[in-house]
Amino acid sequence: MDILVIDRESLTNQLISSKLTAKGHTVTVEPNKNEAFEKIRNNAYDCIMVDPYPLSEARPVVVGIWKCLRAPVKPYLLLLSKTATTEEAILAGANDVLKKPFSTQDIDVKTGNAERLMDIARHLERVDDVHSSGGMIGKAAFNQLFLSAIDRSFRYGERSLIVFIEMTNYDAVAAAVGAEAMENTLQKLTEKMTFMRRQSDVIGRLGSKDYGILLQRPHYETEPVDAINRFTEILDKFYAEFETEAVAPKLELDLVELPQGTLHEERFVPSRRMNETAGTGGADG
């Protein structure tokens, strides 16, 4: 990633720069905020790390950064702070907080989240010929909901998560069954996903082989994990409907929280549980 660090502390700048550069990132350090704003106007950064000091409130600095942006996709904004909580950082307009003093693990986790969210944002922003069909909205509409969910996090601290579902063997299945049978398979998969969502969930077709389910305003803490577990169970049964593995779609499900980009859960279809059961001859299909 191309990362800008805005901090008056030279020791912090040296530490972050050395650790990020060692991981292959390109790092620009700028202790002066006005000079940093000029850099933001003229460059498209993937991630901006900023300590608002000497201001006691981060919001004015964040607003100043947003006003300077020219790139179509906002960079991931990471607040550097000794005291701020994640919730306070988000309400200030940042994606997350990196607490001082920080460790190599802290930096790795937060920049990993930044890379994940930026990859998602750029994938959704790209114009593809993917439109609404079969109870699913198209990619452009899903992108607008994605941006709106992030904005509601900044404004109201509202929690949103997305389950991304990718058919990892799409090309192999398409080659094995042909275009018409592949379309029928995708239609059945669409029906399964439409059936398993809550009324408030929104399903989007994001490409030829990937989908997104936006989980808005979960009612209780574990609801998103319960949801991805339920989705996995339903899709396991869908996989078992196919006579041979060569034509059965294999799926990866990732549960990502907004606006942090944290990967909370990862599931695979067929699941390990299903594989173990099949190995004993007791698959229930």
Helices and strands as residue ranges (DSSP letters): E 2-6, H 10-22, E 26-29, H 33-42, E 47-50, H 59-68, E 76-81, H 86-91, E 96-99, H 104-125, H 139-156, E 160-167, H 170-177, H 179-196, E 202-205, E 210-216, H 223-240, G 245-247, E 251-258, E 263-269, H 272-279
